[in-house]
């Protein structure tokens, strides 16, 4: 339907043809490797395939219609073109689609309409051990990041996980939340060596307890408690960094985590303590160019279940505190919400008592003021 317009890095039609042939050959070879990985027997603790993934940027379109003139989309040609795996989905319908709670009251405004969608059941626990094959990378309408359909090689059970940036079909991922496998332990001489353990487990897409991850590693899908699922850094392009672990070095040179918590820096800049047995996935959440997209027209927002936002000064006096009057006036009143709560000027609602004890350094709060470029 749309005719995309790609801007090559090199000028001229000859370079565009060369790039197209090179990309098609790379995709063909990657497909053959992925299909061959089923038949050949390889090590379960090997790193993922080193496929060269080039950041193609955004895709623009010829302005044949006004809605296509400003349309920009991330180039994700590797996504699955078919329907989702139906046993792991259920339809989204009812009051929740209109932003209402179980009693019928609107808790989230500007929601309603939109295309029919099915909710994908994503596994944020990753408790099942063993090697798991990535069958495909899919688009998920319920989140900004992409999801991966993985299949356990032993139990043949399929699950959805949040895909890491660079993950492709044919990769092998594992979860080490249930413990270190016996064959991996035997290869290290019967006792865990931190260096060898990190070299064989800390690979893109693998889920590990935080005490097994090396310091300064980029992680996403971070949990907060030992037996819980991932709660932090789950949207597109987000990641955290493991800053420190309370370790002590024994006489034989081995390092042991002695504390109950490790320190993690999140994408917002917040530094907080989480349980050392909480889960985390190595890598960055996929679809890193999501925040560069432009919808191009208002109708595309309506397809995404987003309804218009009306300004208060455009309403009547009984509908909003800013409404009414002649012309564009809000009645000499400070900006407020529809319910009268001050909206700007540093009005704080967070309690000074009952502080979150797990937050070491809170994130920077600008209170509606745009941060200057010099302050970073």
C-alpha positions, 0 to 999 in steps of 0.5 A: 500500500505504502511505497517506502523511501529509503535514504542510502548512506552512499549516493547513487543508484549503484550503491543502493543496489549493492546495499540491497544485494548485501542485505539480502545475502546476509538475511539468506545466510542468517536464515540458513544458520538458524535452520541448521542450528536445529540439526547440529549439536552445539554447546548450550553455553556458547555466545549467540550468533555474531550477526552484523546488525546495522542500524538502518534508522527510520523509514520515510514515505513519499508524500502521496497523501497528507498523512504520509508526509510526516510519517516516520517508522523504525525499520524492523524488517526482521519482525514476523509477518504472520499472526501471533501464537494464539495459545499465548494470547487473549482478546482485549475487550470490555471496560478496560479498553476505554480506560475504566476500572472494574467499577466502571469509572474512568481512571485513565483519560483519553482512551477508547476505540482503536483496532481490535487487539489480543493481549500477549502473555509475556513471561517476566519470571523466566523460571524454566531452565534449559536451552530455549530456541528463539523461533521469531521476533514479533510486534506486540501492540501492548508494549513498545518493545518487541517480543520473542517467541521461544521454545524449550528444547526439552519440554517443547513449551513455547513462551513469550519474552521481551526481546533484547536488541539484536536478538534474532530467530535461531538464537539460543537463550537460557535462564539460570534462576533455578541454579547453575546446570550440573554440566556447566558446574562440572566444566568448571571443576565442581565449584563455580568460578566467577570469571568462567561463569560470567564468560559462559552465561552473561550473554544477550537474552539470558536471564540470571540472578543479579549476583551472577551478573558482572558489574557494569553490565547493561541489563533490562527486565530487572526484578526487585525481589527474589521470587518476583518477576521483572518490573524495571526497564521493560519498555523499548530501548531502556536498560539499567546498569549493575553498579555494585555488589557487596562482595568480599574476597576470601583467602583462596581468591574467590569473591562472594556476595555477602549482602542482601542487596545489589545496587542498580542504576535505572534509565531514569537516573535513579539508583536503587537497591534490589534483591541479589536473587532478583532476575535480570536479562542481559542486554537492552530492550529491543526497538531502540528507535521507537521514540523517534517515530512520528504518527503522521496524522491524527487518525493513526492515534485513534487506531492506537486507542488514543482519544483527543486531549482537549485544552481546558481554556477551550471548554465551558466554565462548568467543565474545567476551571480554565473554561468560560469567558470571552476569548482565550482567558482562564479567569486569572487563575493559576494552572490547575487540573480539571479537579482543581489540583495545581498543575505547575509551579512546583506543587509537590504531592509526594509525602516527605514521610514514608520514604522508599528505603530502597532508593539510594539516589532519586531521579532528577525531577524538573517539575515541568521545567525543561532541563537545560542542555548544559546541566545534562 
